[in-house]
Structures are given as structure tokens and as C-alpha cells.
Amino acid sequence: MCQLAAYVGDRPIAPLLLRALELQEPLYAGHATGLGVIDDGVLRVVKDSGPVARVKHATDIGSLEGTAGIAHSRYNGKARDDPRYNVREMSHPFLNDDGSLALMHNGTIYNYREHWERLREVHPFKSYVEEIDAITDSEVAVHMLSDALAEGKSMEAAFREVTPQLTGGFLLAAITPDEPETVWMANWYQPCVVAVGDDEAMFCSSPIGFHDIRHEMDRIFEPPRNSILKLTRGKVEITTMDPGRRLYDWKMDEGRAADVILRIVKERKEIDVVKLSNVLNAEGWAEAFGVSPESFKKESLQGFRLVNEYFGFMDKLVASGFLKEKIDLRTEGGHPDTPRLSYSLA
């Protein structure tokens, strides 16, 4: 589960978006960091493996300027333990062939290999690592979207063509010099929070990304899933992404959820946010929602994700005094000092 941010407006864009990533990093991400901006009609991207602090030190990412930008902090289960899956080329955002489109992705595209087999005949895949015969599932999306745009479709129409072809959970965010003060997003089932202010708009995966500026924004809200979003200055336009997709209608029983989580934390004594989430999937959450593990797994394959609901509920347990939390640094993805949130009983 990656953590993302995007912005349209006049604030210094690199410090704003990199800070938003740093605030979100301990939740899941931190294996790689990237930033793409539109600066005076030119698309610029800087990215590298490692958490924000490492990439700020190793590159000139902090000097990027512009009025629209997308930023990405990558988490990958394979990359966590094997640095071969965490090379610079696997970090986001990804560019299309002529550098006129940058795209970042959160989630998992389960059918990416079938798209890759078709697209690799006509597009180079820069994330390909021969040693492990692997690309990121995310890179197929930039080429699919670029091909749709090349046919003369608008960005919204291109998203509508591409997204029904993707299975799994995903949020795609793109910028192009053709619309220098716009961030486009298509979200099926990933965490998404939007803020609108005076002549500016911003997106973060988690509400914590707005921590430093939340009081300067007019409105912060979670838009509906299965949506296409167009972020421009002081405005967010929202339309349905795919009318054929079905959203789940489960309700969490917070009492059951608390019992399950506290039981797991007690057994493990201390557990980080990622491992706890993995333990909860699928039996733990199935119990909390009062559904069968088989039903939960089936919905997960259709894209269902429980992310900000999970983080928000954990915050409740901490605020209520049941749990205590801390952030420590560990080696992940071949880099030391990767921040990770952990829980223990209070």
C-alpha cells in the first residue's frame, strides 16, 4: 500500500508534497520516493529508491518547482525484503514514451501481465528488471492511458476506457503539460482525501498528509470511490468512473474489531502497522464485518480495500488508551532508516 499526494496551486510544491509524503510514510510506504511537476509547461520527474529523507539528500527532488504536481511514496511487499524489486526505475511516477504524461498508482493491478505481454511489443518498460523478469504492475497503466490519449480522447474519456480493463484495487493520478494546472485521478477502491482552498486543491492518501496546512484549507473530505476526479485551482470535479462496478455495503462492528485487534496485539506484544494489517486479512476483518473469510477474500480480489478506515480506527484505540504507538526506523528495500508505525498494549 503506497502513500500519495498531489497539488494544484501556488505554494512551493516540492516542500509541500514531500512533507505530505513524510507524514504518511510510517503508515505503509517509504521504499521509494518520486515527484513529478509541471513547470512553465515542462514536465519534470525526479525519483529514486529509499524514503523521502534519503531521496532528498541523494537527488535534487527538493528543488522542483511548478503549479501542479504528483508525489509518490512506494511500498511493495517484495521490495521490503529484496532490494532487486526496489530499483530506481520501479519508483513512481512513470512517464510515457515521449515524456508528455506522468502517472502514479496506488494499489494492485492483478491482470497487469496480460497487458504487459501486449504492450511490450510497442512500448519500452523502464521498470523491467531482467534478473527477476519483473516490472511494476503500475507501468502498464501509463502506456494504456497514453495510447488512449493518442487516439484523440480527452483525459476523462481515456480513464473511462482504461479503468474497466484493470482488475484489482487502484488509484491512478496523472499530469500532462497539455493541462498545466490540472491533476487527473481515477480511483476505484484506494484511500483518497481531498482538500480545497482559495485558488488551490490537494490530494493525500491519508488525512495526516494535510497536518501542516489543514487549517488553511476551506474543506477536507473523502470523495466517493469509483470516481474520476479533476483537481484544478480551488475546485474538484467528481464524476462516476465505471457505472458497472459494484461497491461493497458492509458495516464494521467496532466492538468486534477492537476485540480482534487487541487480541492480536496482546499475542504479538508489539506489531507494526503492516504486519497487523496482514494478520487481519482476511479472517480478522471478516470477523469484524460479520462476513465469511471467503466473502472477504472475494471482495478483496474485486478491489475492496480497508485503509483509512483501518488507520482511523487504530487512532481511536490509541486515543481511548487501549493502545500506544511509536515510530521506529528499520531497514527495508535495501535502505536503513525507513520509518514504520508500531502498536503495543497501553
Contacts in CASP RR format, 6 or more apart in sequence:
PFRMAT RR
TARGET T0000
AUTHOR 0000-0000-0000
METHOD contacts of the structure
MODEL  1
MCQLAAYVGDRPIAPLLLRALELQEPLYAGHATGLGVIDDGVLRVVKDSG
PVARVKHATDIGSLEGTAGIAHSRYNGKARDDPRYNVREMSHPFLNDDGS
LALMHNGTIYNYREHWERLREVHPFKSYVEEIDAITDSEVAVHMLSDALA
EGKSMEAAFREVTPQLTGGFLLAAITPDEPETVWMANWYQPCVVAVGDDE
AMFCSSPIGFHDIRHEMDRIFEPPRNSILKLTRGKVEITTMDPGRRLYDW
KMDEGRAADVILRIVKERKEIDVVKLSNVLNAEGWAEAFGVSPESFKKES
LQGFRLVNEYFGFMDKLVASGFLKEKIDLRTEGGHPDTPRLSYSLA
1 27 0 8 1.000
1 28 0 8 1.000
1 29 0 8 1.000
1 75 0 8 1.000
1 106 0 8 1.000
1 107 0 8 1.000
1 277 0 8 1.000
1 305 0 8 1.000
1 307 0 8 1.000
2 28 0 8 1.000
2 29 0 8 1.000
2 72 0 8 1.000
2 73 0 8 1.000
2 74 0 8 1.000
2 75 0 8 1.000
2 92 0 8 1.000
2 105 0 8 1.000
2 106 0 8 1.000
2 107 0 8 1.000
2 205 0 8 1.000
3 21 0 8 1.000
3 24 0 8 1.000
3 25 0 8 1.000
3 27 0 8 1.000
3 28 0 8 1.000
3 29 0 8 1.000
3 30 0 8 1.000
3 72 0 8 1.000
3 73 0 8 1.000
3 75 0 8 1.000
3 106 0 8 1.000
3 204 0 8 1.000
3 205 0 8 1.000
3 206 0 8 1.000
4 70 0 8 1.000
4 71 0 8 1.000
4 72 0 8 1.000
4 73 0 8 1.000
4 104 0 8 1.000
4 106 0 8 1.000
4 171 0 8 1.000
4 173 0 8 1.000
4 203 0 8 1.000
4 204 0 8 1.000
4 205 0 8 1.000
5 17 0 8 1.000
5 20 0 8 1.000
5 21 0 8 1.000
5 24 0 8 1.000
5 70 0 8 1.000
5 71 0 8 1.000
5 202 0 8 1.000
5 203 0 8 1.000
5 204 0 8 1.000
5 205 0 8 1.000
5 209 0 8 1.000
6 17 0 8 1.000
6 68 0 8 1.000
6 69 0 8 1.000
6 70 0 8 1.000
6 71 0 8 1.000
6 173 0 8 1.000
6 175 0 8 1.000
6 183 0 8 1.000
6 185 0 8 1.000
6 202 0 8 1.000
6 203 0 8 1.000
6 231 0 8 1.000
7 13 0 8 1.000
7 16 0 8 1.000
7 17 0 8 1.000
7 68 0 8 1.000
7 69 0 8 1.000
7 183 0 8 1.000
7 200 0 8 1.000
7 201 0 8 1.000
7 202 0 8 1.000
7 203 0 8 1.000
8 67 0 8 1.000
8 68 0 8 1.000
8 69 0 8 1.000
8 181 0 8 1.000
8 182 0 8 1.000
8 183 0 8 1.000
8 200 0 8 1.000
8 201 0 8 1.000
8 202 0 8 1.000
8 231 0 8 1.000
8 232 0 8 1.000
8 233 0 8 1.000
8 234 0 8 1.000
9 67 0 8 1.000
9 68 0 8 1.000
9 181 0 8 1.000
9 199 0 8 1.000
9 200 0 8 1.000
9 201 0 8 1.000
9 233 0 8 1.000
10 67 0 8 1.000
10 199 0 8 1.000
10 200 0 8 1.000
11 200 0 8 1.000
11 213 0 8 1.000
12 65 0 8 1.000
13 37 0 8 1.000
13 64 0 8 1.000
13 65 0 8 1.000
13 66 0 8 1.000
13 67 0 8 1.000
13 68 0 8 1.000
13 69 0 8 1.000
14 35 0 8 1.000
14 37 0 8 1.000
14 61 0 8 1.000
14 62 0 8 1.000
14 63 0 8 1.000
14 64 0 8 1.000
14 65 0 8 1.000
15 62 0 8 1.000
16 202 0 8 1.000
16 213 0 8 1.000
17 35 0 8 1.000
17 69 0 8 1.000
17 70 0 8 1.000
17 71 0 8 1.000
18 33 0 8 1.000
18 35 0 8 1.000
18 52 0 8 1.000
18 56 0 8 1.000
18 61 0 8 1.000
18 62 0 8 1.000
18 71 0 8 1.000
19 209 0 8 1.000
19 212 0 8 1.000
20 71 0 8 1.000
20 202 0 8 1.000
20 204 0 8 1.000
20 209 0 8 1.000
20 210 0 8 1.000
21 29 0 8 1.000
21 33 0 8 1.000
21 52 0 8 1.000
21 71 0 8 1.000
21 72 0 8 1.000
21 73 0 8 1.000
22 52 0 8 1.000
22 53 0 8 1.000
23 206 0 8 1.000
23 208 0 8 1.000
23 209 0 8 1.000
23 211 0 8 1.000
23 212 0 8 1.000
24 73 0 8 1.000
24 204 0 8 1.000
24 205 0 8 1.000
24 206 0 8 1.000
24 208 0 8 1.000
24 209 0 8 1.000
25 51 0 8 1.000
25 52 0 8 1.000
25 73 0 8 1.000
25 338 0 8 1.000
25 339 0 8 1.000
26 273 0 8 1.000
26 327 0 8 1.000
26 339 0 8 1.000
26 340 0 8 1.000
26 341 0 8 1.000
27 206 0 8 1.000
27 208 0 8 1.000
27 273 0 8 1.000
27 311 0 8 1.000
27 341 0 8 1.000
28 75 0 8 1.000
28 273 0 8 1.000
28 274 0 8 1.000
29 73 0 8 1.000
29 74 0 8 1.000
29 75 0 8 1.000
30 50 0 8 1.000
30 51 0 8 1.000
30 52 0 8 1.000
30 73 0 8 1.000
30 74 0 8 1.000
30 75 0 8 1.000
30 332 0 8 1.000
30 338 0 8 1.000
30 339 0 8 1.000
31 49 0 8 1.000
31 50 0 8 1.000
31 51 0 8 1.000
31 73 0 8 1.000
31 74 0 8 1.000
31 75 0 8 1.000
31 76 0 8 1.000
31 79 0 8 1.000
31 80 0 8 1.000
31 86 0 8 1.000
31 332 0 8 1.000
31 333 0 8 1.000
31 335 0 8 1.000
31 338 0 8 1.000
32 47 0 8 1.000
32 48 0 8 1.000
32 49 0 8 1.000
32 50 0 8 1.000
32 55 0 8 1.000
32 72 0 8 1.000
32 73 0 8 1.000
32 74 0 8 1.000
32 79 0 8 1.000
32 86 0 8 1.000
32 88 0 8 1.000
32 90 0 8 1.000
32 91 0 8 1.000
32 92 0 8 1.000
33 47 0 8 1.000
33 48 0 8 1.000
33 50 0 8 1.000
33 51 0 8 1.000
33 52 0 8 1.000
33 54 0 8 1.000
33 55 0 8 1.000
33 56 0 8 1.000
33 61 0 8 1.000
33 71 0 8 1.000
33 72 0 8 1.000
33 73 0 8 1.000
33 74 0 8 1.000
33 91 0 8 1.000
34 45 0 8 1.000
34 46 0 8 1.000
34 47 0 8 1.000
34 48 0 8 1.000
34 55 0 8 1.000
34 61 0 8 1.000
34 71 0 8 1.000
34 72 0 8 1.000
34 73 0 8 1.000
34 91 0 8 1.000
34 92 0 8 1.000
34 93 0 8 1.000
35 45 0 8 1.000
35 46 0 8 1.000
35 47 0 8 1.000
35 61 0 8 1.000
35 62 0 8 1.000
35 64 0 8 1.000
35 69 0 8 1.000
35 70 0 8 1.000
35 71 0 8 1.000
35 72 0 8 1.000
35 93 0 8 1.000
36 43 0 8 1.000
36 44 0 8 1.000
36 45 0 8 1.000
36 46 0 8 1.000
36 64 0 8 1.000
36 69 0 8 1.000
36 70 0 8 1.000
36 71 0 8 1.000
36 93 0 8 1.000
36 102 0 8 1.000
36 175 0 8 1.000
37 43 0 8 1.000
37 44 0 8 1.000
37 45 0 8 1.000
37 64 0 8 1.000
37 65 0 8 1.000
37 66 0 8 1.000
37 68 0 8 1.000
37 69 0 8 1.000
37 175 0 8 1.000
38 44 0 8 1.000
38 66 0 8 1.000
38 67 0 8 1.000
38 68 0 8 1.000
38 69 0 8 1.000
38 175 0 8 1.000
38 176 0 8 1.000
38 177 0 8 1.000
38 180 0 8 1.000
38 181 0 8 1.000
39 64 0 8 1.000
39 65 0 8 1.000
39 66 0 8 1.000
39 67 0 8 1.000
40 66 0 8 1.000
41 177 0 8 1.000
41 180 0 8 1.000
42 177 0 8 1.000
43 95 0 8 1.000
43 99 0 8 1.000
43 100 0 8 1.000
43 101 0 8 1.000
43 102 0 8 1.000
43 175 0 8 1.000
43 176 0 8 1.000
43 177 0 8 1.000
44 64 0 8 1.000
45 93 0 8 1.000
45 95 0 8 1.000
45 102 0 8 1.000
46 55 0 8 1.000
46 59 0 8 1.000
46 60 0 8 1.000
46 61 0 8 1.000
46 62 0 8 1.000
46 64 0 8 1.000
47 55 0 8 1.000
47 59 0 8 1.000
47 61 0 8 1.000
47 72 0 8 1.000
47 88 0 8 1.000
47 91 0 8 1.000
47 92 0 8 1.000
47 93 0 8 1.000
48 54 0 8 1.000
48 55 0 8 1.000
48 58 0 8 1.000
48 59 0 8 1.000
48 61 0 8 1.000
48 88 0 8 1.000
48 91 0 8 1.000
49 55 0 8 1.000
49 83 0 8 1.000
49 86 0 8 1.000
49 87 0 8 1.000
49 88 0 8 1.000
49 90 0 8 1.000
49 91 0 8 1.000
49 333 0 8 1.000
49 334 0 8 1.000
49 335 0 8 1.000
50 86 0 8 1.000
50 333 0 8 1.000
50 334 0 8 1.000
50 335 0 8 1.000
50 338 0 8 1.000
51 73 0 8 1.000
51 335 0 8 1.000
51 337 0 8 1.000
51 338 0 8 1.000
51 339 0 8 1.000
52 73 0 8 1.000
53 337 0 8 1.000
54 335 0 8 1.000
54 337 0 8 1.000
55 61 0 8 1.000
56 62 0 8 1.000
67 180 0 8 1.000
67 181 0 8 1.000
68 175 0 8 1.000
68 180 0 8 1.000
68 181 0 8 1.000
68 182 0 8 1.000
68 183 0 8 1.000
69 175 0 8 1.000
69 183 0 8 1.000
70 93 0 8 1.000
70 102 0 8 1.000
70 104 0 8 1.000
70 173 0 8 1.000
70 174 0 8 1.000
70 175 0 8 1.000
70 183 0 8 1.000
71 104 0 8 1.000
72 91 0 8 1.000
72 92 0 8 1.000
72 93 0 8 1.000
72 104 0 8 1.000
74 86 0 8 1.000
74 90 0 8 1.000
74 91 0 8 1.000
74 92 0 8 1.000
75 274 0 8 1.000
76 85 0 8 1.000
76 86 0 8 1.000
76 90 0 8 1.000
76 136 0 8 1.000
77 85 0 8 1.000
78 85 0 8 1.000
79 85 0 8 1.000
79 86 0 8 1.000
79 90 0 8 1.000
79 332 0 8 1.000
79 333 0 8 1.000
80 332 0 8 1.000
80 333 0 8 1.000
81 332 0 8 1.000
81 333 0 8 1.000
82 333 0 8 1.000
83 333 0 8 1.000
83 334 0 8 1.000
84 129 0 8 1.000
84 131 0 8 1.000
84 132 0 8 1.000
85 129 0 8 1.000
85 132 0 8 1.000
85 134 0 8 1.000
85 333 0 8 1.000
86 333 0 8 1.000
86 334 0 8 1.000
86 335 0 8 1.000
87 127 0 8 1.000
87 129 0 8 1.000
89 126 0 8 1.000
89 127 0 8 1.000
89 128 0 8 1.000
89 129 0 8 1.000
90 127 0 8 1.000
90 129 0 8 1.000
90 135 0 8 1.000
90 136 0 8 1.000
92 103 0 8 1.000
92 104 0 8 1.000
92 105 0 8 1.000
92 138 0 8 1.000
93 102 0 8 1.000
93 103 0 8 1.000
93 104 0 8 1.000
94 102 0 8 1.000
94 103 0 8 1.000
94 104 0 8 1.000
94 126 0 8 1.000
94 127 0 8 1.000
94 136 0 8 1.000
94 138 0 8 1.000
94 139 0 8 1.000
94 141 0 8 1.000
94 142 0 8 1.000
95 101 0 8 1.000
95 102 0 8 1.000
95 126 0 8 1.000
95 142 0 8 1.000
96 103 0 8 1.000
96 142 0 8 1.000
96 143 0 8 1.000
96 145 0 8 1.000
96 146 0 8 1.000
97 123 0 8 1.000
97 124 0 8 1.000
97 143 0 8 1.000
97 146 0 8 1.000
100 146 0 8 1.000
100 176 0 8 1.000
100 177 0 8 1.000
100 178 0 8 1.000
101 142 0 8 1.000
101 145 0 8 1.000
101 146 0 8 1.000
101 149 0 8 1.000
101 174 0 8 1.000
101 175 0 8 1.000
101 176 0 8 1.000
102 142 0 8 1.000
102 174 0 8 1.000
102 175 0 8 1.000
102 176 0 8 1.000
103 138 0 8 1.000
103 141 0 8 1.000
103 142 0 8 1.000
103 145 0 8 1.000
103 172 0 8 1.000
103 173 0 8 1.000
103 174 0 8 1.000
104 138 0 8 1.000
104 172 0 8 1.000
104 173 0 8 1.000
104 174 0 8 1.000
105 137 0 8 1.000
105 138 0 8 1.000
105 141 0 8 1.000
105 170 0 8 1.000
105 171 0 8 1.000
105 172 0 8 1.000
105 173 0 8 1.000
106 170 0 8 1.000
106 171 0 8 1.000
106 190 0 8 1.000
106 191 0 8 1.000
106 205 0 8 1.000
107 168 0 8 1.000
107 169 0 8 1.000
107 170 0 8 1.000
107 171 0 8 1.000
107 190 0 8 1.000
107 305 0 8 1.000
108 137 0 8 1.000
108 168 0 8 1.000
108 169 0 8 1.000
108 170 0 8 1.000
109 115 0 8 1.000
109 137 0 8 1.000
109 138 0 8 1.000
109 140 0 8 1.000
109 141 0 8 1.000
109 166 0 8 1.000
109 167 0 8 1.000
109 168 0 8 1.000
109 169 0 8 1.000
109 170 0 8 1.000
110 137 0 8 1.000
110 167 0 8 1.000
110 168 0 8 1.000
110 301 0 8 1.000
111 165 0 8 1.000
111 166 0 8 1.000
111 167 0 8 1.000
111 168 0 8 1.000
112 135 0 8 1.000
112 137 0 8 1.000
112 140 0 8 1.000
115 140 0 8 1.000
115 144 0 8 1.000
115 165 0 8 1.000
116 125 0 8 1.000
116 135 0 8 1.000
116 140 0 8 1.000
119 125 0 8 1.000
119 140 0 8 1.000
119 143 0 8 1.000
119 144 0 8 1.000
123 143 0 8 1.000
125 135 0 8 1.000
125 139 0 8 1.000
126 139 0 8 1.000
127 135 0 8 1.000
127 136 0 8 1.000
127 138 0 8 1.000
127 139 0 8 1.000
128 134 0 8 1.000
128 135 0 8 1.000
129 135 0 8 1.000
141 162 0 8 1.000
141 166 0 8 1.000
141 170 0 8 1.000
141 172 0 8 1.000
142 174 0 8 1.000
144 162 0 8 1.000
144 165 0 8 1.000
145 158 0 8 1.000
145 159 0 8 1.000
145 162 0 8 1.000
145 172 0 8 1.000
145 174 0 8 1.000
148 157 0 8 1.000
148 158 0 8 1.000
148 161 0 8 1.000
148 162 0 8 1.000
149 155 0 8 1.000
149 158 0 8 1.000
149 176 0 8 1.000
153 161 0 8 1.000
155 174 0 8 1.000
155 176 0 8 1.000
155 179 0 8 1.000
155 184 0 8 1.000
156 184 0 8 1.000
156 228 0 8 1.000
156 230 0 8 1.000
156 239 0 8 1.000
159 172 0 8 1.000
159 184 0 8 1.000
159 186 0 8 1.000
159 228 0 8 1.000
159 241 0 8 1.000
160 228 0 8 1.000
160 241 0 8 1.000
160 242 0 8 1.000
162 172 0 8 1.000
162 186 0 8 1.000
163 170 0 8 1.000
163 172 0 8 1.000
163 186 0 8 1.000
163 188 0 8 1.000
163 241 0 8 1.000
163 242 0 8 1.000
164 242 0 8 1.000
164 244 0 8 1.000
166 188 0 8 1.000
167 301 0 8 1.000
167 302 0 8 1.000
167 303 0 8 1.000
168 188 0 8 1.000
168 189 0 8 1.000
168 301 0 8 1.000
168 302 0 8 1.000
168 303 0 8 1.000
169 188 0 8 1.000
169 189 0 8 1.000
169 190 0 8 1.000
169 303 0 8 1.000
169 304 0 8 1.000
169 305 0 8 1.000
170 186 0 8 1.000
170 187 0 8 1.000
170 188 0 8 1.000
170 189 0 8 1.000
170 190 0 8 1.000
170 303 0 8 1.000
171 185 0 8 1.000
171 186 0 8 1.000
171 187 0 8 1.000
171 188 0 8 1.000
171 190 0 8 1.000
171 191 0 8 1.000
171 192 0 8 1.000
171 205 0 8 1.000
172 185 0 8 1.000
172 186 0 8 1.000
172 187 0 8 1.000
173 183 0 8 1.000
173 184 0 8 1.000
173 185 0 8 1.000
173 203 0 8 1.000
174 183 0 8 1.000
174 184 0 8 1.000
174 185 0 8 1.000
175 182 0 8 1.000
175 183 0 8 1.000
175 184 0 8 1.000
181 232 0 8 1.000
181 233 0 8 1.000
182 230 0 8 1.000
182 231 0 8 1.000
182 232 0 8 1.000
183 201 0 8 1.000
183 203 0 8 1.000
183 230 0 8 1.000
183 231 0 8 1.000
184 228 0 8 1.000
184 229 0 8 1.000
184 230 0 8 1.000
184 231 0 8 1.000
185 192 0 8 1.000
185 203 0 8 1.000
185 228 0 8 1.000
185 229 0 8 1.000
185 230 0 8 1.000
185 231 0 8 1.000
186 227 0 8 1.000
186 228 0 8 1.000
186 229 0 8 1.000
186 241 0 8 1.000
187 223 0 8 1.000
187 225 0 8 1.000
187 226 0 8 1.000
187 227 0 8 1.000
187 228 0 8 1.000
187 229 0 8 1.000
187 241 0 8 1.000
188 225 0 8 1.000
188 226 0 8 1.000
188 241 0 8 1.000
188 242 0 8 1.000
188 245 0 8 1.000
188 303 0 8 1.000
189 225 0 8 1.000
189 226 0 8 1.000
189 303 0 8 1.000
189 304 0 8 1.000
189 305 0 8 1.000
190 205 0 8 1.000
190 305 0 8 1.000
190 307 0 8 1.000
191 205 0 8 1.000
191 206 0 8 1.000
191 305 0 8 1.000
191 307 0 8 1.000
191 308 0 8 1.000
192 203 0 8 1.000
192 205 0 8 1.000
192 222 0 8 1.000
192 223 0 8 1.000
192 225 0 8 1.000
192 229 0 8 1.000
193 203 0 8 1.000
193 204 0 8 1.000
193 205 0 8 1.000
193 206 0 8 1.000
193 207 0 8 1.000
193 210 0 8 1.000
193 220 0 8 1.000
193 221 0 8 1.000
193 222 0 8 1.000
193 308 0 8 1.000
194 201 0 8 1.000
194 202 0 8 1.000
194 203 0 8 1.000
194 220 0 8 1.000
194 221 0 8 1.000
194 222 0 8 1.000
194 223 0 8 1.000
194 229 0 8 1.000
194 231 0 8 1.000
194 236 0 8 1.000
195 201 0 8 1.000
195 202 0 8 1.000
195 203 0 8 1.000
195 204 0 8 1.000
195 210 0 8 1.000
195 213 0 8 1.000
195 214 0 8 1.000
195 217 0 8 1.000
195 219 0 8 1.000
195 220 0 8 1.000
196 217 0 8 1.000
196 218 0 8 1.000
196 219 0 8 1.000
196 220 0 8 1.000
196 234 0 8 1.000
196 235 0 8 1.000
196 236 0 8 1.000
197 216 0 8 1.000
197 217 0 8 1.000
197 218 0 8 1.000
197 219 0 8 1.000
197 234 0 8 1.000
198 218 0 8 1.000
198 234 0 8 1.000
199 233 0 8 1.000
199 234 0 8 1.000
200 217 0 8 1.000
200 233 0 8 1.000
200 234 0 8 1.000
201 231 0 8 1.000
201 232 0 8 1.000
201 233 0 8 1.000
201 234 0 8 1.000
201 235 0 8 1.000
201 236 0 8 1.000
202 210 0 8 1.000
202 213 0 8 1.000
202 217 0 8 1.000
202 231 0 8 1.000
203 229 0 8 1.000
203 231 0 8 1.000
204 210 0 8 1.000
205 307 0 8 1.000
205 308 0 8 1.000
206 307 0 8 1.000
206 308 0 8 1.000
206 311 0 8 1.000
207 214 0 8 1.000
207 220 0 8 1.000
207 308 0 8 1.000
208 311 0 8 1.000
210 217 0 8 1.000
210 220 0 8 1.000
214 220 0 8 1.000
222 308 0 8 1.000
223 229 0 8 1.000
223 236 0 8 1.000
223 238 0 8 1.000
224 238 0 8 1.000
225 247 0 8 1.000
226 240 0 8 1.000
226 241 0 8 1.000
226 242 0 8 1.000
226 245 0 8 1.000
226 247 0 8 1.000
227 238 0 8 1.000
227 239 0 8 1.000
227 240 0 8 1.000
227 241 0 8 1.000
228 238 0 8 1.000
228 239 0 8 1.000
228 240 0 8 1.000
228 241 0 8 1.000
229 236 0 8 1.000
229 237 0 8 1.000
229 238 0 8 1.000
230 236 0 8 1.000
230 237 0 8 1.000
230 238 0 8 1.000
246 302 0 8 1.000
248 299 0 8 1.000
248 304 0 8 1.000
250 289 0 8 1.000
250 290 0 8 1.000
250 291 0 8 1.000
251 289 0 8 1.000
252 288 0 8 1.000
252 289 0 8 1.000
252 309 0 8 1.000
252 313 0 8 1.000
253 288 0 8 1.000
253 289 0 8 1.000
253 290 0 8 1.000
254 313 0 8 1.000
254 316 0 8 1.000
255 288 0 8 1.000
256 287 0 8 1.000
256 288 0 8 1.000
256 290 0 8 1.000
257 285 0 8 1.000
257 288 0 8 1.000
257 313 0 8 1.000
258 317 0 8 1.000
258 322 0 8 1.000
260 280 0 8 1.000
260 284 0 8 1.000
260 287 0 8 1.000
260 288 0 8 1.000
261 276 0 8 1.000
261 280 0 8 1.000
261 313 0 8 1.000
261 314 0 8 1.000
261 317 0 8 1.000
261 323 0 8 1.000
262 317 0 8 1.000
262 322 0 8 1.000
262 323 0 8 1.000
262 345 0 8 1.000
264 271 0 8 1.000
264 276 0 8 1.000
264 279 0 8 1.000
264 280 0 8 1.000
265 271 0 8 1.000
265 276 0 8 1.000
265 323 0 8 1.000
265 343 0 8 1.000
265 344 0 8 1.000
265 345 0 8 1.000
266 345 0 8 1.000
268 275 0 8 1.000
268 276 0 8 1.000
269 344 0 8 1.000
269 345 0 8 1.000
270 342 0 8 1.000
270 343 0 8 1.000
270 344 0 8 1.000
271 279 0 8 1.000
271 342 0 8 1.000
271 343 0 8 1.000
271 344 0 8 1.000
272 340 0 8 1.000
272 341 0 8 1.000
272 342 0 8 1.000
272 343 0 8 1.000
273 311 0 8 1.000
273 314 0 8 1.000
273 340 0 8 1.000
273 341 0 8 1.000
273 342 0 8 1.000
273 343 0 8 1.000
274 340 0 8 1.000
276 343 0 8 1.000
277 310 0 8 1.000
280 288 0 8 1.000
280 310 0 8 1.000
281 296 0 8 1.000
281 300 0 8 1.000
282 293 0 8 1.000
282 296 0 8 1.000
282 297 0 8 1.000
282 300 0 8 1.000
283 293 0 8 1.000
283 296 0 8 1.000
285 296 0 8 1.000
285 306 0 8 1.000
286 292 0 8 1.000
286 293 0 8 1.000
286 295 0 8 1.000
286 296 0 8 1.000
289 296 0 8 1.000
314 323 0 8 1.000
314 325 0 8 1.000
314 343 0 8 1.000
317 323 0 8 1.000
318 324 0 8 1.000
318 325 0 8 1.000
318 343 0 8 1.000
318 346 0 8 1.000
321 346 0 8 1.000
322 345 0 8 1.000
322 346 0 8 1.000
323 343 0 8 1.000
323 344 0 8 1.000
323 345 0 8 1.000
323 346 0 8 1.000
324 343 0 8 1.000
324 344 0 8 1.000
324 345 0 8 1.000
324 346 0 8 1.000
325 341 0 8 1.000
325 342 0 8 1.000
325 343 0 8 1.000
326 341 0 8 1.000
326 342 0 8 1.000
326 344 0 8 1.000
327 339 0 8 1.000
327 340 0 8 1.000
327 341 0 8 1.000
327 342 0 8 1.000
328 339 0 8 1.000
328 340 0 8 1.000
328 342 0 8 1.000
329 336 0 8 1.000
329 337 0 8 1.000
329 338 0 8 1.000
329 339 0 8 1.000
329 340 0 8 1.000
330 336 0 8 1.000
330 338 0 8 1.000
330 340 0 8 1.000
331 337 0 8 1.000
331 338 0 8 1.000
332 338 0 8 1.000
332 340 0 8 1.000
END
